[in-house]
Amino acid sequence: MSREDFHSLPLHQKIKTLYIEGTFVVAIRYYRHKINLYLLENDYVEVFYNHKEDRIDKIDFLPRDHSRMKFYLDQIKLA
């Protein structure tokens, strides 16, 4: 699935696509959100969950050079 195809999906279809086709990587807390990071094909996708409002605020691709990548890398432990 291309990025453009994914962007054009309604929210509930994005969630379903990530659940079925994506791989959960790690979760972080970032300001008022819990962000779940998924790998979808060769792209990272972030799901911004607002736990106080009990809703998903945003689902979007994460550029590999984004500064938030450091927060994810800090959570990964290798044996």
mmCIF file of the N, C-alpha and C atoms, coordinates in Angstrom:
data_MODEL
# 
_entry.id   MODEL 
# 
loop_
_atom_site.group_PDB 
_atom_site.id 
_atom_site.type_symbol 
_atom_site.label_atom_id 
_atom_site.label_alt_id 
_atom_site.label_comp_id 
_atom_site.label_asym_id 
_atom_site.label_entity_id 
_atom_site.label_seq_id 
_atom_site.pdbx_PDB_ins_code 
_atom_site.Cartn_x 
_atom_site.Cartn_y 
_atom_site.Cartn_z 
_atom_site.occupancy 
_atom_site.B_iso_or_equiv 
_atom_site.pdbx_formal_charge 
_atom_site.auth_seq_id 
_atom_site.auth_comp_id 
_atom_site.auth_asym_id 
_atom_site.auth_atom_id 
_atom_site.pdbx_PDB_model_num 
ATOM 1   N N  . MET A 1 1  ? 0.845   -1.177 0.000  1.00 0.00 ? 1  MET A N  1 
ATOM 2   C CA . MET A 1 1  ? 0.000   0.000  0.000  1.00 0.00 ? 1  MET A CA 1 
ATOM 3   C C  . MET A 1 1  ? 0.886   1.236  0.000  1.00 0.00 ? 1  MET A C  1 
ATOM 4   N N  . SER A 1 2  ? 0.589   2.159  -0.870 1.00 0.00 ? 2  SER A N  1 
ATOM 5   C CA . SER A 1 2  ? 1.383   3.388  -0.956 1.00 0.00 ? 2  SER A CA 1 
ATOM 6   C C  . SER A 1 2  ? 1.001   4.341  0.182  1.00 0.00 ? 2  SER A C  1 
ATOM 7   N N  . ARG A 1 3  ? 1.863   5.295  0.424  1.00 0.00 ? 3  ARG A N  1 
ATOM 8   C CA . ARG A 1 3  ? 1.576   6.318  1.437  1.00 0.00 ? 3  ARG A CA 1 
ATOM 9   C C  . ARG A 1 3  ? 0.313   7.084  1.085  1.00 0.00 ? 3  ARG A C  1 
ATOM 10  N N  . GLU A 1 4  ? 0.163   7.400  -0.192 1.00 0.00 ? 4  GLU A N  1 
ATOM 11  C CA . GLU A 1 4  ? -1.012  8.154  -0.635 1.00 0.00 ? 4  GLU A CA 1 
ATOM 12  C C  . GLU A 1 4  ? -2.295  7.355  -0.388 1.00 0.00 ? 4  GLU A C  1 
ATOM 13  N N  . ASP A 1 5  ? -2.258  6.052  -0.676 1.00 0.00 ? 5  ASP A N  1 
ATOM 14  C CA . ASP A 1 5  ? -3.426  5.206  -0.426 1.00 0.00 ? 5  ASP A CA 1 
ATOM 15  C C  . ASP A 1 5  ? -3.758  5.172  1.062  1.00 0.00 ? 5  ASP A C  1 
ATOM 16  N N  . PHE A 1 6  ? -2.714  5.039  1.898  1.00 0.00 ? 6  PHE A N  1 
ATOM 17  C CA . PHE A 1 6  ? -2.928  4.986  3.341  1.00 0.00 ? 6  PHE A CA 1 
ATOM 18  C C  . PHE A 1 6  ? -3.494  6.309  3.842  1.00 0.00 ? 6  PHE A C  1 
ATOM 19  N N  . HIS A 1 7  ? -2.942  7.429  3.375  1.00 0.00 ? 7  HIS A N  1 
ATOM 20  C CA . HIS A 1 7  ? -3.425  8.752  3.803  1.00 0.00 ? 7  HIS A CA 1 
ATOM 21  C C  . HIS A 1 7  ? -4.892  8.962  3.443  1.00 0.00 ? 7  HIS A C  1 
ATOM 22  N N  . SER A 1 8  ? -5.332  8.389  2.335  1.00 0.00 ? 8  SER A N  1 
ATOM 23  C CA . SER A 1 8  ? -6.707  8.611  1.890  1.00 0.00 ? 8  SER A CA 1 
ATOM 24  C C  . SER A 1 8  ? -7.731  7.751  2.640  1.00 0.00 ? 8  SER A C  1 
ATOM 25  N N  . LEU A 1 9  ? -7.263  6.783  3.428  1.00 0.00 ? 9  LEU A N  1 
ATOM 26  C CA . LEU A 1 9  ? -8.192  5.923  4.172  1.00 0.00 ? 9  LEU A CA 1 
ATOM 27  C C  . LEU A 1 9  ? -8.841  6.698  5.319  1.00 0.00 ? 9  LEU A C  1 
ATOM 28  N N  . PRO A 1 10 ? -10.093 6.363  5.657  1.00 0.00 ? 10 PRO A N  1 
ATOM 29  C CA . PRO A 1 10 ? -10.685 6.931  6.875  1.00 0.00 ? 10 PRO A CA 1 
ATOM 30  C C  . PRO A 1 10 ? -9.974  6.349  8.102  1.00 0.00 ? 10 PRO A C  1 
ATOM 31  N N  . LEU A 1 11 ? -10.113 7.012  9.229  1.00 0.00 ? 11 LEU A N  1 
ATOM 32  C CA . LEU A 1 11 ? -9.400  6.630  10.445 1.00 0.00 ? 11 LEU A CA 1 
ATOM 33  C C  . LEU A 1 11 ? -9.603  5.163  10.797 1.00 0.00 ? 11 LEU A C  1 
ATOM 34  N N  . HIS A 1 12 ? -10.835 4.674  10.758 1.00 0.00 ? 12 HIS A N  1 
ATOM 35  C CA . HIS A 1 12 ? -11.078 3.289  11.166 1.00 0.00 ? 12 HIS A CA 1 
ATOM 36  C C  . HIS A 1 12 ? -10.386 2.287  10.233 1.00 0.00 ? 12 HIS A C  1 
ATOM 37  N N  . GLN A 1 13 ? -10.207 2.645  8.959  1.00 0.00 ? 13 GLN A N  1 
ATOM 38  C CA . GLN A 1 13 ? -9.499  1.763  8.021  1.00 0.00 ? 13 GLN A CA 1 
ATOM 39  C C  . GLN A 1 13 ? -7.991  1.818  8.251  1.00 0.00 ? 13 GLN A C  1 
ATOM 40  N N  . LYS A 1 14 ? -7.479  2.976  8.642  1.00 0.00 ? 14 LYS A N  1 
ATOM 41  C CA . LYS A 1 14 ? -6.060  3.069  8.986  1.00 0.00 ? 14 LYS A CA 1 
ATOM 42  C C  . LYS A 1 14 ? -5.755  2.167  10.178 1.00 0.00 ? 14 LYS A C  1 
ATOM 43  N N  . ILE A 1 15 ? -6.626  2.223  11.187 1.00 0.00 ? 15 ILE A N  1 
ATOM 44  C CA . ILE A 1 15 ? -6.452  1.392  12.376 1.00 0.00 ? 15 ILE A CA 1 
ATOM 45  C C  . ILE A 1 15 ? -6.485  -0.085 12.002 1.00 0.00 ? 15 ILE A C  1 
ATOM 46  N N  . LYS A 1 16 ? -7.441  -0.472 11.196 1.00 0.00 ? 16 LYS A N  1 
ATOM 47  C CA . LYS A 1 16 ? -7.569  -1.875 10.771 1.00 0.00 ? 16 LYS A CA 1 
ATOM 48  C C  . LYS A 1 16 ? -6.346  -2.312 9.971  1.00 0.00 ? 16 LYS A C  1 
ATOM 49  N N  . THR A 1 17 ? -5.873  -1.466 9.074  1.00 0.00 ? 17 THR A N  1 
ATOM 50  C CA . THR A 1 17 ? -4.700  -1.784 8.265  1.00 0.00 ? 17 THR A CA 1 
ATOM 51  C C  . THR A 1 17 ? -3.475  -1.993 9.138  1.00 0.00 ? 17 THR A C  1 
ATOM 52  N N  . LEU A 1 18 ? -3.261  -1.111 10.113 1.00 0.00 ? 18 LEU A N  1 
ATOM 53  C CA . LEU A 1 18 ? -2.114  -1.268 11.010 1.00 0.00 ? 18 LEU A CA 1 
ATOM 54  C C  . LEU A 1 18 ? -2.236  -2.538 11.839 1.00 0.00 ? 18 LEU A C  1 
ATOM 55  N N  . TYR A 1 19 ? -3.443  -2.856 12.288 1.00 0.00 ? 19 TYR A N  1 
ATOM 56  C CA . TYR A 1 19 ? -3.650  -4.040 13.118 1.00 0.00 ? 19 TYR A CA 1 
ATOM 57  C C  . TYR A 1 19 ? -3.388  -5.317 12.327 1.00 0.00 ? 19 TYR A C  1 
ATOM 58  N N  . ILE A 1 20 ? -3.829  -5.354 11.083 1.00 0.00 ? 20 ILE A N  1 
ATOM 59  C CA . ILE A 1 20 ? -3.709  -6.569 10.273 1.00 0.00 ? 20 ILE A CA 1 
ATOM 60  C C  . ILE A 1 20 ? -2.350  -6.658 9.572  1.00 0.00 ? 20 ILE A C  1 
ATOM 61  N N  . GLU A 1 21 ? -1.892  -5.556 8.980  1.00 0.00 ? 21 GLU A N  1 
ATOM 62  C CA . GLU A 1 21 ? -0.701  -5.597 8.140  1.00 0.00 ? 21 GLU A CA 1 
ATOM 63  C C  . GLU A 1 21 ? 0.554   -5.041 8.811  1.00 0.00 ? 21 GLU A C  1 
ATOM 64  N N  . GLY A 1 22 ? 0.384   -4.281 9.860  1.00 0.00 ? 22 GLY A N  1 
ATOM 65  C CA . GLY A 1 22 ? 1.526   -3.648 10.516 1.00 0.00 ? 22 GLY A CA 1 
ATOM 66  C C  . GLY A 1 22 ? 2.094   -4.493 11.634 1.00 0.00 ? 22 GLY A C  1 
ATOM 67  N N  . THR A 1 23 ? 3.256   -4.093 12.087 1.00 0.00 ? 23 THR A N  1 
ATOM 68  C CA . THR A 1 23 ? 3.928   -4.734 13.221 1.00 0.00 ? 23 THR A CA 1 
ATOM 69  C C  . THR A 1 23 ? 4.167   -3.679 14.286 1.00 0.00 ? 23 THR A C  1 
ATOM 70  N N  . PHE A 1 24 ? 3.648   -3.929 15.485 1.00 0.00 ? 24 PHE A N  1 
ATOM 71  C CA . PHE A 1 24 ? 3.876   -3.008 16.597 1.00 0.00 ? 24 PHE A CA 1 
ATOM 72  C C  . PHE A 1 24 ? 5.355   -3.056 16.973 1.00 0.00 ? 24 PHE A C  1 
ATOM 73  N N  . VAL A 1 25 ? 5.963   -1.873 17.161 1.00 0.00 ? 25 VAL A N  1 
ATOM 74  C CA . VAL A 1 25 ? 7.387   -1.800 17.490 1.00 0.00 ? 25 VAL A CA 1 
ATOM 75  C C  . VAL A 1 25 ? 7.578   -1.411 18.952 1.00 0.00 ? 25 VAL A C  1 
ATOM 76  N N  . VAL A 1 26 ? 7.069   -0.243 19.333 1.00 0.00 ? 26 VAL A N  1 
ATOM 77  C CA . VAL A 1 26 ? 7.287   0.267  20.681 1.00 0.00 ? 26 VAL A CA 1 
ATOM 78  C C  . VAL A 1 26 ? 6.299   1.407  20.942 1.00 0.00 ? 26 VAL A C  1 
ATOM 79  N N  . ALA A 1 27 ? 6.099   1.724  22.209 1.00 0.00 ? 27 ALA A N  1 
ATOM 80  C CA . ALA A 1 27 ? 5.239   2.851  22.592 1.00 0.00 ? 27 ALA A CA 1 
ATOM 81  C C  . ALA A 1 27 ? 6.038   3.808  23.468 1.00 0.00 ? 27 ALA A C  1 
ATOM 82  N N  . ILE A 1 28 ? 5.740   5.094  23.340 1.00 0.00 ? 28 ILE A N  1 
ATOM 83  C CA . ILE A 1 28 ? 6.352   6.119  24.186 1.00 0.00 ? 28 ILE A CA 1 
ATOM 84  C C  . ILE A 1 28 ? 5.263   7.060  24.683 1.00 0.00 ? 28 ILE A C  1 
ATOM 85  N N  . ARG A 1 29 ? 5.584   7.780  25.745 1.00 0.00 ? 29 ARG A N  1 
ATOM 86  C CA . ARG A 1 29 ? 4.747   8.895  26.202 1.00 0.00 ? 29 ARG A CA 1 
ATOM 87  C C  . ARG A 1 29 ? 5.382   10.164 25.667 1.00 0.00 ? 29 ARG A C  1 
ATOM 88  N N  . TYR A 1 30 ? 4.551   11.011 25.073 1.00 0.00 ? 30 TYR A N  1 
ATOM 89  C CA . TYR A 1 30 ? 5.062   12.246 24.478 1.00 0.00 ? 30 TYR A CA 1 
ATOM 90  C C  . TYR A 1 30 ? 4.040   13.338 24.734 1.00 0.00 ? 30 TYR A C  1 
ATOM 91  N N  . TYR A 1 31 ? 4.366   14.230 25.659 1.00 0.00 ? 31 TYR A N  1 
ATOM 92  C CA . TYR A 1 31 ? 3.447   15.265 26.117 1.00 0.00 ? 31 TYR A CA 1 
ATOM 93  C C  . TYR A 1 31 ? 2.141   14.627 26.572 1.00 0.00 ? 31 TYR A C  1 
ATOM 94  N N  . ARG A 1 32 ? 1.015   14.948 25.959 1.00 0.00 ? 32 ARG A N  1 
ATOM 95  C CA . ARG A 1 32 ? -0.254  14.383 26.444 1.00 0.00 ? 32 ARG A CA 1 
ATOM 96  C C  . ARG A 1 32 ? -0.671  13.125 25.686 1.00 0.00 ? 32 ARG A C  1 
ATOM 97  N N  . HIS A 1 33 ? 0.226   12.572 24.903 1.00 0.00 ? 33 HIS A N  1 
ATOM 98  C CA . HIS A 1 33 ? -0.114  11.400 24.096 1.00 0.00 ? 33 HIS A CA 1 
ATOM 99  C C  . HIS A 1 33 ? 0.704   10.173 24.478 1.00 0.00 ? 33 HIS A C  1 
ATOM 100 N N  . LYS A 1 34 ? 0.111   9.040  24.264 1.00 0.00 ? 34 LYS A N  1 
ATOM 101 C CA . LYS A 1 34 ? 0.848   7.788  24.191 1.00 0.00 ? 34 LYS A CA 1 
ATOM 102 C C  . LYS A 1 34 ? 0.949   7.522  22.691 1.00 0.00 ? 34 LYS A C  1 
ATOM 103 N N  . ILE A 1 35 ? 2.164   7.371  22.195 1.00 0.00 ? 35 ILE A N  1 
ATOM 104 C CA . ILE A 1 35 ? 2.354   7.158  20.764 1.00 0.00 ? 35 ILE A CA 1 
ATOM 105 C C  . ILE A 1 35 ? 2.817   5.732  20.539 1.00 0.00 ? 35 ILE A C  1 
ATOM 106 N N  . ASN A 1 36 ? 2.044   4.997  19.767 1.00 0.00 ? 36 ASN A N  1 
ATOM 107 C CA . ASN A 1 36 ? 2.422   3.650  19.373 1.00 0.00 ? 36 ASN A CA 1 
ATOM 108 C C  . ASN A 1 36 ? 3.077   3.725  18.008 1.00 0.00 ? 36 ASN A C  1 
ATOM 109 N N  . LEU A 1 37 ? 4.218   3.092  17.890 1.00 0.00 ? 37 LEU A N  1 
ATOM 110 C CA . LEU A 1 37 ? 4.959   3.071  16.631 1.00 0.00 ? 37 LEU A CA 1 
ATOM 111 C C  . LEU A 1 37 ? 4.769   1.712  15.967 1.00 0.00 ? 37 LEU A C  1 
ATOM 112 N N  . TYR A 1 38 ? 4.382   1.735  14.704 1.00 0.00 ? 38 TYR A N  1 
ATOM 113 C CA . TYR A 1 38 ? 4.179   0.523  13.916 1.00 0.00 ? 38 TYR A CA 1 
ATOM 114 C C  . TYR A 1 38 ? 5.083   0.555  12.694 1.00 0.00 ? 38 TYR A C  1 
ATOM 115 N N  . LEU A 1 39 ? 5.447   -0.617 12.234 1.00 0.00 ? 39 LEU A N  1 
ATOM 116 C CA . LEU A 1 39 ? 6.147   -0.756 10.964 1.00 0.00 ? 39 LEU A CA 1 
ATOM 117 C C  . LEU A 1 39 ? 5.141   -1.289 9.958  1.00 0.00 ? 39 LEU A C  1 
ATOM 118 N N  . LEU A 1 40 ? 4.910   -0.530 8.907  1.00 0.00 ? 40 LEU A N  1 
ATOM 119 C CA . LEU A 1 40 ? 3.983   -0.912 7.839  1.00 0.00 ? 40 LEU A CA 1 
ATOM 120 C C  . LEU A 1 40 ? 4.793   -0.965 6.559  1.00 0.00 ? 40 LEU A C  1 
ATOM 121 N N  . GLU A 1 41 ? 5.034   -2.190 6.084  1.00 0.00 ? 41 GLU A N  1 
ATOM 122 C CA . GLU A 1 41 ? 5.948   -2.417 4.968  1.00 0.00 ? 41 GLU A CA 1 
ATOM 123 C C  . GLU A 1 41 ? 7.305   -1.843 5.355  1.00 0.00 ? 41 GLU A C  1 
ATOM 124 N N  . ASN A 1 42 ? 7.784   -0.784 4.709  1.00 0.00 ? 42 ASN A N  1 
ATOM 125 C CA . ASN A 1 42 ? 9.093   -0.212 5.035  1.00 0.00 ? 42 ASN A CA 1 
ATOM 126 C C  . ASN A 1 42 ? 8.994   1.159  5.683  1.00 0.00 ? 42 ASN A C  1 
ATOM 127 N N  . ASP A 1 43 ? 7.813   1.507  6.165  1.00 0.00 ? 43 ASP A N  1 
ATOM 128 C CA . ASP A 1 43 ? 7.599   2.829  6.757  1.00 0.00 ? 43 ASP A CA 1 
ATOM 129 C C  . ASP A 1 43 ? 7.147   2.705  8.201  1.00 0.00 ? 43 ASP A C  1 
ATOM 130 N N  . TYR A 1 44 ? 7.573   3.672  9.010  1.00 0.00 ? 44 TYR A N  1 
ATOM 131 C CA . TYR A 1 44 ? 7.097   3.754  10.385 1.00 0.00 ? 44 TYR A CA 1 
ATOM 132 C C  . TYR A 1 44 ? 5.865   4.643  10.428 1.00 0.00 ? 44 TYR A C  1 
ATOM 133 N N  . VAL A 1 45 ? 4.862   4.195  11.185 1.00 0.00 ? 45 VAL A N  1 
ATOM 134 C CA . VAL A 1 45 ? 3.607   4.928  11.336 1.00 0.00 ? 45 VAL A CA 1 
ATOM 135 C C  . VAL A 1 45 ? 3.362   5.145  12.828 1.00 0.00 ? 45 VAL A C  1 
ATOM 136 N N  . GLU A 1 46 ? 3.029   6.376  13.187 1.00 0.00 ? 46 GLU A N  1 
ATOM 137 C CA . GLU A 1 46 ? 2.738   6.701  14.577 1.00 0.00 ? 46 GLU A CA 1 
ATOM 138 C C  . GLU A 1 46 ? 1.233   6.837  14.780 1.00 0.00 ? 46 GLU A C  1 
ATOM 139 N N  . VAL A 1 47 ? 0.772   6.299  15.905 1.00 0.00 ? 47 VAL A N  1 
ATOM 140 C CA . VAL A 1 47 ? -0.620  6.453  16.313 1.00 0.00 ? 47 VAL A CA 1 
ATOM 141 C C  . VAL A 1 47 ? -0.602  7.256  17.615 1.00 0.00 ? 47 VAL A C  1 
ATOM 142 N N  . PHE A 1 48 ? -1.155  8.478  17.550 1.00 0.00 ? 48 PHE A N  1 
ATOM 143 C CA . PHE A 1 48 ? -1.180  9.380  18.698 1.00 0.00 ? 48 PHE A CA 1 
ATOM 144 C C  . PHE A 1 48 ? -2.480  9.170  19.472 1.00 0.00 ? 48 PHE A C  1 
ATOM 145 N N  . TYR A 1 49 ? -2.365  8.534  20.620 1.00 0.00 ? 49 TYR A N  1 
ATOM 146 C CA . TYR A 1 49 ? -3.531  8.263  21.466 1.00 0.00 ? 49 TYR A CA 1 
ATOM 147 C C  . TYR A 1 49 ? -3.551  9.240  22.632 1.00 0.00 ? 49 TYR A C  1 
ATOM 148 N N  . ASN A 1 50 ? -4.648  9.979  22.749 1.00 0.00 ? 50 ASN A N  1 
ATOM 149 C CA . ASN A 1 50 ? -4.849  10.916 23.846 1.00 0.00 ? 50 ASN A CA 1 
ATOM 150 C C  . ASN A 1 50 ? -5.613  10.175 24.933 1.00 0.00 ? 50 ASN A C  1 
ATOM 151 N N  . HIS A 1 51 ? -4.897  9.746  25.976 1.00 0.00 ? 51 HIS A N  1 
ATOM 152 C CA . HIS A 1 51 ? -5.532  8.918  27.004 1.00 0.00 ? 51 HIS A CA 1 
ATOM 153 C C  . HIS A 1 51 ? -6.518  9.688  27.875 1.00 0.00 ? 51 HIS A C  1 
ATOM 154 N N  . LYS A 1 52 ? -6.339  10.979 28.028 1.00 0.00 ? 52 LYS A N  1 
ATOM 155 C CA . LYS A 1 52 ? -7.295  11.762 28.826 1.00 0.00 ? 52 LYS A CA 1 
ATOM 156 C C  . LYS A 1 52 ? -8.634  11.895 28.115 1.00 0.00 ? 52 LYS A C  1 
ATOM 157 N N  . GLU A 1 53 ? -8.593  12.021 26.806 1.00 0.00 ? 53 GLU A N  1 
ATOM 158 C CA . GLU A 1 53 ? -9.820  12.147 26.009 1.00 0.00 ? 53 GLU A CA 1 
ATOM 159 C C  . GLU A 1 53 ? -10.304 10.796 25.468 1.00 0.00 ? 53 GLU A C  1 
ATOM 160 N N  . ASP A 1 54 ? -9.493  9.756  25.637 1.00 0.00 ? 54 ASP A N  1 
ATOM 161 C CA . ASP A 1 54 ? -9.802  8.412  25.144 1.00 0.00 ? 54 ASP A CA 1 
ATOM 162 C C  . ASP A 1 54 ? -10.123 8.428  23.649 1.00 0.00 ? 54 ASP A C  1 
ATOM 163 N N  . ARG A 1 55 ? -9.159  8.978  22.890 1.00 0.00 ? 55 ARG A N  1 
ATOM 164 C CA . ARG A 1 55 ? -9.349  9.038  21.443 1.00 0.00 ? 55 ARG A CA 1 
ATOM 165 C C  . ARG A 1 55 ? -8.000  9.055  20.731 1.00 0.00 ? 55 ARG A C  1 
ATOM 166 N N  . ILE A 1 56 ? -8.027  8.659  19.482 1.00 0.00 ? 56 ILE A N  1 
ATOM 167 C CA . ILE A 1 56 ? -6.853  8.754  18.629 1.00 0.00 ? 56 ILE A CA 1 
ATOM 168 C C  . ILE A 1 56 ? -6.902  10.114 17.951 1.00 0.00 ? 56 ILE A C  1 
ATOM 169 N N  . ASP A 1 57 ? -5.873  10.923 18.182 1.00 0.00 ? 57 ASP A N  1 
ATOM 170 C CA . ASP A 1 57 ? -5.828  12.264 17.610 1.00 0.00 ? 57 ASP A CA 1 
ATOM 171 C C  . ASP A 1 57 ? -5.232  12.280 16.205 1.00 0.00 ? 57 ASP A C  1 
ATOM 172 N N  . LYS A 1 58 ? -4.304  11.358 15.940 1.00 0.00 ? 58 LYS A N  1 
ATOM 173 C CA . LYS A 1 58 ? -3.626  11.415 14.649 1.00 0.00 ? 58 LYS A CA 1 
ATOM 174 C C  . LYS A 1 58 ? -2.953  10.087 14.353 1.00 0.00 ? 58 LYS A C  1 
ATOM 175 N N  . ILE A 1 59 ? -2.933  9.719  13.090 1.00 0.00 ? 59 ILE A N  1 
ATOM 176 C CA . ILE A 1 59 ? -2.136  8.607  12.590 1.00 0.00 ? 59 ILE A CA 1 
ATOM 177 C C  . ILE A 1 59 ? -1.362  9.134  11.399 1.00 0.00 ? 59 ILE A C  1 
ATOM 178 N N  . ASP A 1 60 ? -0.025  9.037  11.479 1.00 0.00 ? 60 ASP A N  1 
ATOM 179 C CA . ASP A 1 60 ? 0.784   9.608  10.400 1.00 0.00 ? 60 ASP A CA 1 
ATOM 180 C C  . ASP A 1 60 ? 2.125   8.898  10.310 1.00 0.00 ? 60 ASP A C  1 
ATOM 181 N N  . PHE A 1 61 ? 2.773   9.044  9.168  1.00 0.00 ? 61 PHE A N  1 
ATOM 182 C CA . PHE A 1 61 ? 4.090   8.460  8.949  1.00 0.00 ? 61 PHE A CA 1 
ATOM 183 C C  . PHE A 1 61 ? 5.137   9.247  9.720  1.00 0.00 ? 61 PHE A C  1 
ATOM 184 N N  . LEU A 1 62 ? 6.153   8.545  10.207 1.00 0.00 ? 62 LEU A N  1 
ATOM 185 C CA . LEU A 1 62 ? 7.260   9.173  10.928 1.00 0.00 ? 62 LEU A CA 1 
ATOM 186 C C  . LEU A 1 62 ? 8.474   9.223  10.011 1.00 0.00 ? 62 LEU A C  1 
ATOM 187 N N  . PRO A 1 63 ? 8.960   10.430 9.699  1.00 0.00 ? 63 PRO A N  1 
ATOM 188 C CA . PRO A 1 63 ? 10.207  10.512 8.931  1.00 0.00 ? 63 PRO A CA 1 
ATOM 189 C C  . PRO A 1 63 ? 11.357  9.933  9.762  1.00 0.00 ? 63 PRO A C  1 
ATOM 190 N N  . ARG A 1 64 ? 12.207  9.154  9.141  1.00 0.00 ? 64 ARG A N  1 
ATOM 191 C CA . ARG A 1 64 ? 13.300  8.490  9.869  1.00 0.00 ? 64 ARG A CA 1 
ATOM 192 C C  . ARG A 1 64 ? 14.291  9.471  10.481 1.00 0.00 ? 64 ARG A C  1 
ATOM 193 N N  . ASP A 1 65 ? 14.328  10.701 10.002 1.00 0.00 ? 65 ASP A N  1 
ATOM 194 C CA . ASP A 1 65 ? 15.258  11.684 10.567 1.00 0.00 ? 65 ASP A CA 1 
ATOM 195 C C  . ASP A 1 65 ? 14.585  12.614 11.582 1.00 0.00 ? 65 ASP A C  1 
ATOM 196 N N  . HIS A 1 66 ? 13.361  12.311 11.985 1.00 0.00 ? 66 HIS A N  1 
ATOM 197 C CA . HIS A 1 66 ? 12.642  13.158 12.953 1.00 0.00 ? 66 HIS A CA 1 
ATOM 198 C C  . HIS A 1 66 ? 13.298  13.036 14.326 1.00 0.00 ? 66 HIS A C  1 
ATOM 199 N N  . SER A 1 67 ? 13.314  14.114 15.077 1.00 0.00 ? 67 SER A N  1 
ATOM 200 C CA . SER A 1 67 ? 13.940  14.120 16.403 1.00 0.00 ? 67 SER A CA 1 
ATOM 201 C C  . SER A 1 67 ? 13.250  13.158 17.381 1.00 0.00 ? 67 SER A C  1 
ATOM 202 N N  . ARG A 1 68 ? 11.973  12.831 17.154 1.00 0.00 ? 68 ARG A N  1 
ATOM 203 C CA . ARG A 1 68 ? 11.258  11.916 18.039 1.00 0.00 ? 68 ARG A CA 1 
ATOM 204 C C  . ARG A 1 68 ? 11.803  10.489 17.935 1.00 0.00 ? 68 ARG A C  1 
ATOM 205 N N  . MET A 1 69 ? 12.518  10.187 16.869 1.00 0.00 ? 69 MET A N  1 
ATOM 206 C CA . MET A 1 69 ? 13.092  8.860  16.706 1.00 0.00 ? 69 MET A CA 1 
ATOM 207 C C  . MET A 1 69 ? 13.995  8.494  17.888 1.00 0.00 ? 69 MET A C  1 
ATOM 208 N N  . LYS A 1 70 ? 14.660  9.486  18.477 1.00 0.00 ? 70 LYS A N  1 
ATOM 209 C CA . LYS A 1 70 ? 15.525  9.226  19.633 1.00 0.00 ? 70 LYS A CA 1 
ATOM 210 C C  . LYS A 1 70 ? 14.730  8.664  20.809 1.00 0.00 ? 70 LYS A C  1 
ATOM 211 N N  . PHE A 1 71 ? 13.512  9.145  21.016 1.00 0.00 ? 71 PHE A N  1 
ATOM 212 C CA . PHE A 1 71 ? 12.685  8.635  22.115 1.00 0.00 ? 71 PHE A CA 1 
ATOM 213 C C  . PHE A 1 71 ? 12.372  7.157  21.910 1.00 0.00 ? 71 PHE A C  1 
ATOM 214 N N  . TYR A 1 72 ? 12.118  6.774  20.674 1.00 0.00 ? 72 TYR A N  1 
ATOM 215 C CA . TYR A 1 72 ? 11.851  5.364  20.382 1.00 0.00 ? 72 TYR A CA 1 
ATOM 216 C C  . TYR A 1 72 ? 13.102  4.526  20.580 1.00 0.00 ? 72 TYR A C  1 
ATOM 217 N N  . LEU A 1 73 ? 14.224  5.017  20.091 1.00 0.00 ? 73 LEU A N  1 
ATOM 218 C CA . LEU A 1 73 ? 15.470  4.263  20.201 1.00 0.00 ? 73 LEU A CA 1 
ATOM 219 C C  . LEU A 1 73 ? 15.860  4.053  21.655 1.00 0.00 ? 73 LEU A C  1 
ATOM 220 N N  . ASP A 1 74 ? 15.555  5.020  22.515 1.00 0.00 ? 74 ASP A N  1 
ATOM 221 C CA . ASP A 1 74 ? 15.867  4.880  23.948 1.00 0.00 ? 74 ASP A CA 1 
ATOM 222 C C  . ASP A 1 74 ? 15.073  3.757  24.602 1.00 0.00 ? 74 ASP A C  1 
ATOM 223 N N  . GLN A 1 75 ? 13.938  3.376  24.031 1.00 0.00 ? 75 GLN A N  1 
ATOM 224 C CA . GLN A 1 75 ? 13.086  2.330  24.602 1.00 0.00 ? 75 GLN A CA 1 
ATOM 225 C C  . GLN A 1 75 ? 13.478  0.927  24.149 1.00 0.00 ? 75 GLN A C  1 
ATOM 226 N N  . ILE A 1 76 ? 14.293  0.825  23.112 1.00 0.00 ? 76 ILE A N  1 
ATOM 227 C CA . ILE A 1 76 ? 14.655  -0.480 22.571 1.00 0.00 ? 76 ILE A CA 1 
ATOM 228 C C  . ILE A 1 76 ? 15.888  -1.007 23.290 1.00 0.00 ? 76 ILE A C  1 
ATOM 229 N N  . LYS A 1 77 ? 15.767  -2.198 23.849 1.00 0.00 ? 77 LYS A N  1 
ATOM 230 C CA . LYS A 1 77 ? 16.871  -2.842 24.566 1.00 0.00 ? 77 LYS A CA 1 
ATOM 231 C C  . LYS A 1 77 ? 17.306  -4.068 23.786 1.00 0.00 ? 77 LYS A C  1 
ATOM 232 N N  . LEU A 1 78 ? 18.588  -4.176 23.519 1.00 0.00 ? 78 LEU A N  1 
ATOM 233 C CA . LEU A 1 78 ? 19.126  -5.340 22.839 1.00 0.00 ? 78 LEU A CA 1 
ATOM 234 C C  . LEU A 1 78 ? 19.931  -6.164 23.834 1.00 0.00 ? 78 LEU A C  1 
ATOM 235 N N  . ALA A 1 79 ? 19.802  -7.480 23.725 1.00 0.00 ? 79 ALA A N  1 
ATOM 236 C CA . ALA A 1 79 ? 20.524  -8.374 24.655 1.00 0.00 ? 79 ALA A CA 1 
ATOM 237 C C  . ALA A 1 79 ? 22.001  -8.415 24.326 1.00 0.00 ? 79 ALA A C  1 
# 
